[in-house]
Amino acid sequence: MRLGLALLGPSPEAAAEDGDRTAAGRAITYRPEVVRALYARVTEAIGKAPDPVRLAAWTGAPGHAGDIPPLPLTGTV
């Protein structure tokens, strides 16, 4: 959960990474069980652990996100 929240925060890196960071943060924050299960299956299948942030970014990408809710807008109720 902390990794997800950290990824949702502003990035000192290039703006191009922000989309991946946001997708990863959303996936880890809203569907940690999916990311955890996928991580375990990929590790078992290929024999080594994948990069957790890249895996979460792929999982949370708009085409793969499924029912992950959009990020709330700051200052709205």
C-alpha positions as CSV (number, residue, x, y, z in Angstrom):
1,M,0.0,0.0,0.0
2,R,2.8,2.4,0.8
3,L,4.4,1.8,-2.6
4,G,1.1,2.6,-4.3
5,L,0.7,5.8,-2.4
6,A,4.4,6.8,-3.1
7,L,3.8,6.2,-6.8
8,L,0.7,8.4,-6.8
9,G,2.8,11.3,-5.5
10,P,4.6,13.8,-7.7
11,S,7.6,12.4,-9.4
12,P,11.0,14.3,-9.6
13,E,11.6,12.2,-12.8
14,A,10.6,13.0,-16.3
15,A,6.9,13.7,-17.0
16,A,6.8,10.7,-19.4
17,E,7.1,8.4,-16.4
18,D,4.1,10.0,-14.6
19,G,1.5,7.9,-16.6
20,D,3.2,4.7,-15.7
21,R,3.7,5.8,-12.1
22,T,0.0,6.7,-11.8
23,A,-1.1,3.4,-13.4
24,A,1.1,1.5,-11.0
25,G,0.0,3.5,-8.0
26,R,-3.7,3.0,-8.9
27,A,-3.2,-0.8,-9.4
28,I,-1.3,-1.2,-6.1
29,T,-3.6,1.0,-4.1
30,Y,-7.0,-0.2,-5.4
31,R,-6.3,-3.8,-6.4
32,P,-3.2,-5.0,-4.4
33,E,-4.5,-8.6,-4.5
34,V,-4.5,-8.6,-8.3
35,V,-0.9,-7.2,-8.5
36,R,0.3,-9.6,-5.8
37,A,-1.3,-12.7,-7.5
38,L,0.0,-11.7,-10.9
39,Y,3.5,-11.1,-9.4
40,A,3.5,-14.6,-7.9
41,R,2.3,-16.2,-11.2
42,V,4.9,-14.4,-13.3
43,T,7.7,-15.3,-10.9
44,E,6.6,-18.9,-11.0
45,A,6.3,-19.0,-14.8
46,I,9.7,-17.3,-15.6
47,G,11.7,-18.4,-12.6
48,K,12.6,-14.9,-11.5
49,A,10.8,-11.9,-10.0
50,P,9.6,-9.2,-12.3
51,D,10.0,-5.5,-11.5
52,P,7.0,-4.8,-9.3
53,V,6.5,-1.2,-10.5
54,R,6.5,-2.2,-14.2
55,L,4.2,-5.1,-13.5
56,A,1.8,-2.8,-11.6
57,A,2.0,-0.2,-14.3
58,W,1.0,-2.7,-16.9
59,T,-1.8,-4.0,-14.7
60,G,-3.1,-0.5,-14.0
61,A,-2.8,0.7,-17.6
62,P,-6.1,2.0,-19.1
63,G,-6.5,-1.1,-21.4
64,H,-6.0,-3.5,-18.5
65,A,-7.4,-1.6,-15.5
66,G,-10.9,-3.1,-15.6
67,D,-12.8,-1.8,-12.6
68,I,-10.0,0.3,-11.0
69,P,-11.7,3.7,-10.3
70,P,-10.2,6.9,-11.6
71,L,-8.2,9.0,-9.3
72,P,-10.3,11.5,-7.4
73,L,-9.8,15.1,-8.4
74,T,-8.3,17.3,-5.7
75,G,-10.7,19.7,-4.1
76,T,-13.9,18.0,-5.3
77,V,-16.6,16.4,-3.2
